[in-house]
Amino acid sequence: MAEIDLMRFYPRRSGRAAERPSITEEDRLISRRFDKSYFDGDRRHGYGGFTYHERFWTETVKLFRDHYRLPEDAAILDVGCAKGFMLYDFVKLMPQARVTGLDVSEYALEHAVEPIKPFIRAGSAKSLPFQDKSFDLVTAINTIHNLPYGDCLRSLREIQRVTRGHAFVMVDAWRTEAQHRDLLSWVLTAETMLHVDDWLKLFEKAGYTHDYYWWIVG
Ligand SMILES: C[S@@+](CC[C@H](N)C(=O)[O-])C[C@H]1O[C@@H](n2cnc3c(N)ncnc32)[C@H](O)[C@@H]1O
């Protein structure tokens, strides 16, 4: 189990707390539907346009492959795969990889990148429809914090159950009160946002023994 920044090549904007227009509870309710408004609507409800760009995942999937020494035909599950962009780049890098994606958003799945559509399905992180030890790598990037605490715990147990090799989760977190304030003013969809020490306690409670990193605003 390690804290490791495997998302270091993923482009990030700085000063994001300041960038987002001030958001209301109604905006959050709209965002949490994870429909067109969240992916391809106004920025106050989410991404403001969620389209594929090579620069987002290309270097990150190489890092995953190399760090975990994945075999060419690795079985990879992405929990909260959205439109399948990361899996698409995995397949470009490792054409023999057996990729699977799962997301709660019907909209994202319908608008997924075409070659990945056959490999993704609707479902929730809290109950993964896969056998024990099915995957060499399971990722859940900015996904499980969208569930309330109890379901977040369940989803960690599920990730632990279905991997036979590695797993990596990234979650909204903070270390300082200033980061906490920035996160609260910026966040749209997350339901479980914890201090890093409380995340570590949750990982332990779930029996989650794999890797993680933090999405810290500010
Ligand atoms: C911030 S986006 C991240 C998407 C992608 N992992 C990435 O890093 O680009 C969060 C994703 O989690 C999905 N999601 C939210 N709740 C979920 C749940 N209970 N189970 C599975 N996916 C969920 C959303 O539909 C959305 O695609």
The ligand as an ORCA input file, in Angstrom:
! r2SCAN-3c Opt
* xyz 0 1
  C     -14.728     13.258    -11.891
  S     -15.371     12.056    -13.001
  C     -13.876     11.140    -13.321
  C     -13.914     10.369    -14.596
  C     -12.611      9.637    -14.930
  N     -12.301      8.608    -13.932
  C     -11.477     10.613    -15.058
  O     -10.614     10.637    -14.183
  O     -11.465     11.361    -16.046
  C     -16.272     10.976    -11.929
  C     -16.896      9.803    -12.656
  O     -17.442      8.921    -11.682
  C     -18.695      8.465    -12.141
  N     -19.460      8.002    -10.983
  C     -20.103      8.731    -10.056
  N     -20.674      7.942     -9.137
  C     -20.365      6.667     -9.482
  C     -20.661      5.383     -8.931
  N     -21.416      5.262     -7.838
  N     -20.183      4.291     -9.552
  C     -19.438      4.403    -10.686
  N     -19.138      5.581    -11.248
  C     -19.587      6.702    -10.663
  C     -19.263      9.680    -12.867
  O     -20.316      9.363    -13.742
  C     -18.032     10.206    -13.577
  O     -17.842      9.574    -14.820
*
